[in-house]
Amino acid sequence: MIKPCEAILVNMGMINKTNYKVLNFIILVFIFIYIPVLLVRGEQPTSEVKKMLLTVGDTKREALVYIPSTAKTKMSPLIFVFHGHGGTMENAYRSHQFEKLWPEAIIVYPQGLNTPGQLTDPQGKLPGWQKEAGDMNDRDLNFFDQMLKTLQTNYKVDDQRVYATGHSNGGGFTYLLWATHADVFAAFAPSSAVSRKAAGKLKPKPAMHIMGEQDPLVKPEWQKMMCNMILKVNSCDTDGKPYGEYATHYPSKSGNPVVLYVHPGGHVYPKEADEVVVKFFKEIKKK
């Protein structure tokens, strides 16, 4: 029995029954074999998360590192993400979604060491980061230097697109990196943090500051002072423009824009901020 589509083609003289069956077979092969291959090839590059183990001085240090499959063949952006006081690299990795938002980038989640806290944990029973240059023999700045060197050696790191972000004590360390390693980075995105000692050493650099209006630890008024100082250092316009929910973008006469992300929460990092951080980072390359 001739099928309707076959009958139409045969009656029109466009194809005979034998050729129709061959054509039908070719179509089935395309649907069930070739199209799946195209879909697989069209997926995002595969990647993996590795544990980086380093010895800094006489101390073992570690970090979780998301590595795109293209990191050895294509220039890759690099983002460092520093957890807050008492946090871990595993929790930082699980709580962020930078890999999904920028799968071509190398993402590093370093692990801090036990550190006396400025606002909590004065005995230093929980992990964190040094607060100023020279503190604890610069153990964390030296750790950063070694991580960067190792990644540059093993992968094609795009030196024009290196970024740092961190929450709370990790945000303070992000400010410290800005004060001591500004020339390494394209942009910074500290959260729920201030750094009075680093403040006077900041060079103009694109930056995003994330803060909660109800933060009970790092007081909003402290953070507002820090934000005003950043705007001044970067020669930003006084009037900003909407940059997404809770975010305002301030253009800069020096080419170093600032985004202020002010959410209604407390001393937390809102997951929604990841999308804004990546959006901002993607727009910025080191000059």
Buried (B, 14 or more C-beta within 10 A) or exposed (E): EEEEEBEEBBEEEEBEEEEBEEEEEEEEEEEEEEEEEEEEEEEEEEBEEEEBEBEBEEEEBBBBBBBBBBBEEEBBBBBBBBBBBBBBBEEBBEBBEBBEBBBBBBBBBBBBBEBBBBEEBEEBEBBBBBBBEEBBEBBBBBBBBBBBEBBEEBBBBBBEBBBBBBBBBBBBBBBBBBBBBBEBBBBBBBBBBBBBBBBEBBEBBBBBBBBBEEBEBBEBEBBBBBBEBBBEBBBBBEEBEEBBEBBBBBBBEEEBBBBBBBBEBBBBBBEBBBBBBBBBBBEBBBE
